């Protein structure tokens, strides 16, 4: 009975928290220094051209990570609340940062990518988002418009038009080496109707705001960082990193034993 009551209280806190965040969205939108349209022009941010210019360096590190694709966790294995939109193993995530928390061991395996994303002002979350062929992410909305979503195309299968995203009423598709930027608090969904694998560098960055919205946004994001959802995801990520590292050591030992002298 105690566990049941605890879970009920947790759900209530989540609902109240979401309503509180959504209640601030009009204020955040009015204070935004950039448009609040479904898609945004990425080139209004100075760092985007440098990010695009380094995409092949990031791709090289992604290719090495994908050699261990079977060991990469599905999104809902890290963030349990994602079970509302995905329950299979066709959406995998390799986290570098999550709401300001650094996945240290993952970052060590991707040093160049880490250096690049850490130079981006206001970067809060960054991970490789890997969609298997045939994956559909149903319509949903993001938690809060105090951040802007940014995707850098890393691997985009052909035909590109069948690997697409809808944000509100607008459709778009990814391109390798190009940044797509959008407001994820608009209803959106994703399809990979190709035979190939789609990989993007998925990031959330602070929305540029006027004062005093900047201070409020910082406080709200810190509050989200302390929430049970984020803390649980952090623990799941750290446990997976340890497991991934152990698998790597065992694989290296096996290769050494089996290699011919």
Buried (B, 14 or more C-beta within 10 A) or exposed (E): EEEEEEEEEEEEEBEEBEEEBBEBBEBBBEBBEBEBEBBBEBEEBEBBEEBBEBBEBBBEBBEEBBEBEEBBBBBBBBBBBBEEBBEEBBBBBBBBBBBEBBBEBBBEBBEEBBEBBEEBEBBBBBBBBBBBBEBBBEEBEBBBBBBBBBBBBBBBBEEBEBBBBBBEEEEBBBEBBBBBBBBBBBBBBBBBBBEBBBBBBBBBBBBBBEEEBBEBBEEBBEEBBEBEBBEBBBEBBBEBBEEBBEEEEEEEEEEEEEEEE
